[in-house]
Amino acid sequence: MKKHHPIKNKAELRTIFFVSDGTGLTAESYGTSLLAQFPGLEFVTVTLAFVDTQEKAAQACKKINETHSLTSLQPVVFSTLVGETAQKIIEQSDACVIDLFHTFLGPLERCFKMESAHSQGNSRTVLSDKSYRLRLDAIDYALSHDDGLRPDQYDQADVILVGVSRCGKTPTSLYLAMNFSLKVSNYPLVDEDLQAEKLSDYLLKYKDKLIGLTIKPVPLSRIRRERRPDSDYASLDVCQREIKIANALFVQAALPVIDSTEMSIEEIASQIVKTLEISRQRSGFI
């Protein structure tokens, strides 16, 4: 049985700072990945972005120390500051400071036998006009082909996600559009589809683009209750029936199937890309 812990006061939680001279996305991504290795702990997270001067670094250091004064738990800082002076200021704080930039820069300089540029804000690739347009077109396509809309344009899709309501189709479609510039349609299996003995002939015309999304009944019921509590739609019996039929339809059509139950949207998207052998280069990130 899952244990339910009482909600902790913020003063009882360790504060995690993501400090960057840019947007902070890299520090957040890397730091969050490391924190995921400690699943039993809870944190309060704070992002300090665009810390690109010594004055701002000093202000950040002050904020970190003020936070420490409010709790007995030492803060943790994940830093991607490029400037060595700014980084040294942060390292003077009362926090456990993890330098995600200079830690790796030295070994790379020795490997490449050259000094790095030490330029701020260069961590994100600038998209070409073509890549930017591809991404915008993909996002527009995902929004206008959500939840079974415009099936007459499925020939334009790179991927068509099929599954019961609330199994993760829409957020996955948008993630694939934003990060891989893929045109993704999603098709919900409604009662009419579930009562049929197979997927529609129209869908099967695009079998090479179809991916089945499934989910365990219990979490599906929980997700649906958040949307429509005390409804047949959210009942465990209905969820079990729908998932059982949907999975049978996927098997009958020999579709690749991804179980979204314990996967993040990023993980689902990565599995789809791997399944269809799609290159991330088309998104503009090389």
Secondary structure, DSSP 8 states (H G I E B T S, - for coil): ---------GGGSEEEEEE-SS-SHHHHHHHHHHHTT-TT--EEEEEE----SHHHHHHHHHHHHHHHHT-SS--EEEE----HHHHHHHHTSSSEEEESSHHHHHHHHHHHTS-----TT-SS----HHHHHHHHHHHHHHHHTGGG--GGGGGG-SEEEEESTTSSHHHHHHHHHHHH---EEEEE--HHHHHSSS--HHHHTTGGGEEEEE--HHHHHHHHHHHSTTSGGG-HHHHHHHHHHHHHHHHHHT--EEE-TT--HHHHHHHHHHHHT--GGGGT--
